[in-house]
Amino acid sequence: MPKRVYGFTTATFYRGRVFAEPLEQRLRRVLGVLVVVPALALLEALVYLKPNLCLQLSSKC
């Protein structure tokens, strides 16, 4: 069974997507494992629940 490690970054909440996306990519590259940044996961969940929110939160939708 693969080892699992959990961490949480509060900086991604107040620094926003501009900080969170590069952080996620860097962690994946350096650690070589799947990384989920909570701030990005929450944004994706909100967009899924309310698609019109996408227009207000990100140009990536």
LUMLUM-123396 format. One record per residue: residue number from 1; residue in three letters; y, z, x of N, C-alpha, C in turn. Coordinates in nm, 4 decimals, padded with zeros to 6 digits, always signed. Layout:
BEGIN
[pt NUM; 'ALA'; [Y; Z; X]; [Y; Z; X]; [Y; Z; X]];
...
% end
This chain:
BEGIN
[pt 1; 'MET'; [-00.1184; +00.0000; +00.0854]; [+00.0000; +00.0000; +00.0000]; [+00.1245; +00.0000; +00.0898]];
[pt 2; 'PRO'; [+00.2211; -00.0881; +00.0600]; [+00.3429; -00.0918; +00.1422]; [+00.4257; +00.0355; +00.1245]];
[pt 3; 'LYS'; [+00.4911; +00.0727; +00.2313]; [+00.5791; +00.1890; +00.2242]; [+00.7043; +00.1537; +00.1451]];
[pt 4; 'ARG'; [+00.7557; +00.2519; +00.0754]; [+00.8769; +00.2317; -00.0035]; [+00.9807; +00.3318; +00.0411]];
[pt 5; 'VAL'; [+01.1011; +00.2832; +00.0534]; [+01.2124; +00.3684; +00.0931]; [+01.3248; +00.3463; -00.0072]];
[pt 6; 'TYR'; [+01.3856; +00.4536; -00.0505]; [+01.4943; +00.4442; -00.1459]; [+01.6209; +00.5019; -00.0847]];
[pt 7; 'GLY'; [+01.7303; +00.4352; -00.1087]; [+01.8602; +00.4831; -00.0634]; [+01.9634; +00.4445; -00.1667]];
[pt 8; 'PHE'; [+02.0795; +00.4950; -00.1531]; [+02.1845; +00.4660; -00.2501]; [+02.3177; +00.4600; -00.1772]];
[pt 9; 'THR'; [+02.3955; +00.3577; -00.2062]; [+02.5247; +00.3417; -00.1403]; [+02.6368; +00.3540; -00.2423]];
[pt 10; 'THR'; [+02.7148; +00.4570; -00.2319]; [+02.8270; +00.4726; -00.3253]; [+02.9444; +00.3836; -00.2864]];
[pt 11; 'ALA'; [+02.9517; +00.3431; -00.1623]; [+03.0626; +00.2580; -00.1182]; [+03.0665; +00.1259; -00.1938]];
[pt 12; 'THR'; [+02.9505; +00.0765; -00.2362]; [+02.9476; -00.0520; -00.3058]; [+03.0142; -00.0440; -00.4422]];
[pt 13; 'PHE'; [+03.0227; +00.0737; -00.4999]; [+03.0870; +00.0852; -00.6310]; [+03.2381; +00.0686; -00.6212]];
[pt 14; 'TYR'; [+03.2987; +00.1306; -00.5250]; [+03.4444; +00.1221; -00.5198]; [+03.4959; +00.0077; -00.4336]];
[pt 15; 'ARG'; [+03.4121; -00.0493; -00.3490]; [+03.4560; -00.1645; -00.2692]; [+03.4269; -00.2967; -00.3385]];
[pt 16; 'GLY'; [+03.3417; -00.2954; -00.4358]; [+03.3175; -00.4130; -00.5180]; [+03.2183; -00.5129; -00.4618]];
[pt 17; 'ARG'; [+03.2085; -00.6247; -00.5333]; [+03.1137; -00.7319; -00.5005]; [+03.1387; -00.7907; -00.3624]];
[pt 18; 'VAL'; [+03.2649; -00.7996; -00.3223]; [+03.2997; -00.8573; -00.1922]; [+03.2346; -00.7781; -00.0782]];
[pt 19; 'PHE'; [+03.2172; -00.6500; -00.0959]; [+03.1510; -00.5652; +00.0029]; [+03.0002; -00.5608; -00.0198]];
[pt 20; 'ALA'; [+02.9589; -00.5536; -00.1447]; [+02.8178; -00.5309; -00.1783]; [+02.7271; -00.6484; -00.1427]];
[pt 21; 'GLU'; [+02.7724; -00.7701; -00.1666]; [+02.6861; -00.8857; -00.1392]; [+02.6561; -00.9023; +00.0099]];
[pt 22; 'PRO'; [+02.7573; -00.8971; +00.0981]; [+02.7244; -00.9047; +00.2405]; [+02.6380; -00.7877; +00.2884]];
[pt 23; 'LEU'; [+02.6599; -00.6702; +00.2320]; [+02.5780; -00.5542; +00.2673]; [+02.4322; -00.5789; +00.2308]];
[pt 24; 'GLU'; [+02.4094; -00.6296; +00.1112]; [+02.2735; -00.6591; +00.0667]; [+02.2065; -00.7611; +00.1589]];
[pt 25; 'GLN'; [+02.2780; -00.8672; +00.1921]; [+02.2232; -00.9708; +00.2799]; [+02.1933; -00.9157; +00.4190]];
[pt 26; 'ARG'; [+02.2834; -00.8352; +00.4703]; [+02.2648; -00.7779; +00.6037]; [+02.1439; -00.6843; +00.6080]];
[pt 27; 'LEU'; [+02.1320; -00.5989; +00.5076]; [+02.0183; -00.5075; +00.5030]; [+01.8862; -00.5830; +00.4925]];
[pt 28; 'ARG'; [+01.8831; -00.6877; +00.4117]; [+01.7604; -00.7672; +00.3988]; [+01.7234; -00.8321; +00.5316]];
[pt 29; 'ARG'; [+01.8248; -00.8853; +00.5988]; [+01.8013; -00.9530; +00.7261]; [+01.7540; -00.8540; +00.8333]];
[pt 30; 'VAL'; [+01.8230; -00.7421; +00.8457]; [+01.7926; -00.6440; +00.9508]; [+01.6620; -00.5706; +00.9233]];
[pt 31; 'LEU'; [+01.6420; -00.5272; +00.7998]; [+01.5242; -00.4478; +00.7663]; [+01.4008; -00.5323; +00.7349]];
[pt 32; 'GLY'; [+01.4254; -00.6557; +00.6898]; [+01.3145; -00.7432; +00.6559]; [+01.2383; -00.7016; +00.5315]];
[pt 33; 'VAL'; [+01.3068; -00.6337; +00.4407]; [+01.2442; -00.5894; +00.3160]; [+01.3366; -00.6213; +00.1985]];
[pt 34; 'LEU'; [+01.2810; -00.6131; +00.0801]; [+01.3599; -00.6316; -00.0408]; [+01.4621; -00.5193; -00.0529]];
[pt 35; 'VAL'; [+01.5847; -00.5552; -00.0811]; [+01.6932; -00.4575; -00.0944]; [+01.7607; -00.4788; -00.2292]];
[pt 36; 'VAL'; [+01.7860; -00.3702; -00.2994]; [+01.8598; -00.3767; -00.4251]; [+01.9821; -00.2871; -00.4109]];
[pt 37; 'VAL'; [+02.0991; -00.3465; -00.4229]; [+02.2233; -00.2698; -00.4175]; [+02.2583; -00.2314; -00.5613]];
[pt 38; 'PRO'; [+02.2662; -00.1025; -00.5902]; [+02.2870; -00.0570; -00.7277]; [+02.4085; -00.1192; -00.7969]];
[pt 39; 'ALA'; [+02.5185; -00.1334; -00.7273]; [+02.6389; -00.1895; -00.7899]; [+02.6128; -00.3320; -00.8387]];
[pt 40; 'LEU'; [+02.5429; -00.4110; -00.7580]; [+02.5129; -00.5485; -00.7992]; [+02.4111; -00.5514; -00.9129]];
[pt 41; 'ALA'; [+02.3149; -00.4621; -00.9076]; [+02.2150; -00.4542; -01.0145]; [+02.2809; -00.4170; -01.1472]];
[pt 42; 'LEU'; [+02.3749; -00.3247; -01.1414]; [+02.4465; -00.2858; -01.2639]; [+02.5297; -00.4010; -01.3193]];
[pt 43; 'LEU'; [+02.5959; -00.4747; -01.2312]; [+02.6734; -00.5905; -01.2775]; [+02.5829; -00.6941; -01.3426]];
[pt 44; 'GLU'; [+02.4684; -00.7209; -01.2811]; [+02.3741; -00.8165; -01.3394]; [+02.3252; -00.7699; -01.4757]];
[pt 45; 'ALA'; [+02.2989; -00.6418; -01.4888]; [+02.2539; -00.5876; -01.6169]; [+02.3619; -00.6010; -01.7233]];
[pt 46; 'LEU'; [+02.4862; -00.5720; -01.6865]; [+02.5960; -00.5848; -01.7823]; [+02.6151; -00.7286; -01.8265]];
[pt 47; 'VAL'; [+02.6063; -00.8215; -01.7323]; [+02.6211; -00.9632; -01.7656]; [+02.5069; -01.0077; -01.8570]];
[pt 48; 'TYR'; [+02.3872; -00.9596; -01.8311]; [+02.2734; -00.9935; -01.9155]; [+02.2936; -00.9420; -02.0574]];
[pt 49; 'LEU'; [+02.3429; -00.8205; -02.0688]; [+02.3627; -00.7609; -02.1997]; [+02.4811; -00.8201; -02.2751]];
[pt 50; 'LYS'; [+02.5807; -00.8633; -02.2010]; [+02.6998; -00.9190; -02.2639]; [+02.7488; -01.0379; -02.1797]];
[pt 51; 'PRO'; [+02.6981; -01.1579; -02.2060]; [+02.7283; -01.2743; -02.1234]; [+02.8777; -01.3027; -02.1046]];
[pt 52; 'ASN'; [+02.9613; -01.2732; -02.2011]; [+03.1040; -01.2999; -02.1870]; [+03.1684; -01.2134; -02.0796]];
[pt 53; 'LEU'; [+03.1066; -01.1041; -02.0465]; [+03.1568; -01.0167; -01.9424]; [+03.1566; -01.0869; -01.8075]];
[pt 54; 'CYS'; [+03.0691; -01.1831; -01.7920]; [+03.0576; -01.2574; -01.6682]; [+03.1896; -01.3216; -01.6285]];
[pt 55; 'LEU'; [+03.2613; -01.3727; -01.7233]; [+03.3874; -01.4383; -01.6943]; [+03.4895; -01.3422; -01.6354]];
[pt 56; 'GLN'; [+03.4820; -01.2177; -01.6701]; [+03.5775; -01.1188; -01.6230]; [+03.5369; -01.0564; -01.4894]];
[pt 57; 'LEU'; [+03.4074; -01.0527; -01.4578]; [+03.3600; -00.9795; -01.3410]; [+03.3370; -01.0664; -01.2183]];
[pt 58; 'SER'; [+03.3031; -01.1915; -01.2367]; [+03.2622; -01.2701; -01.1204]; [+03.2745; -01.4190; -01.1476]];
[pt 59; 'SER'; [+03.2997; -01.4901; -01.0406]; [+03.3013; -01.6356; -01.0513]; [+03.1634; -01.6916; -01.0190]];
[pt 60; 'LYS'; [+03.0670; -01.6055; -00.9820]; [+02.9333; -01.6508; -00.9434]; [+02.8416; -01.6748; -01.0613]];
[pt 61; 'CYS'; [+02.8789; -01.6364; -01.1778]; [+02.7892; -01.6455; -01.2931]; [+02.7703; -01.7888; -01.3373]];
% end
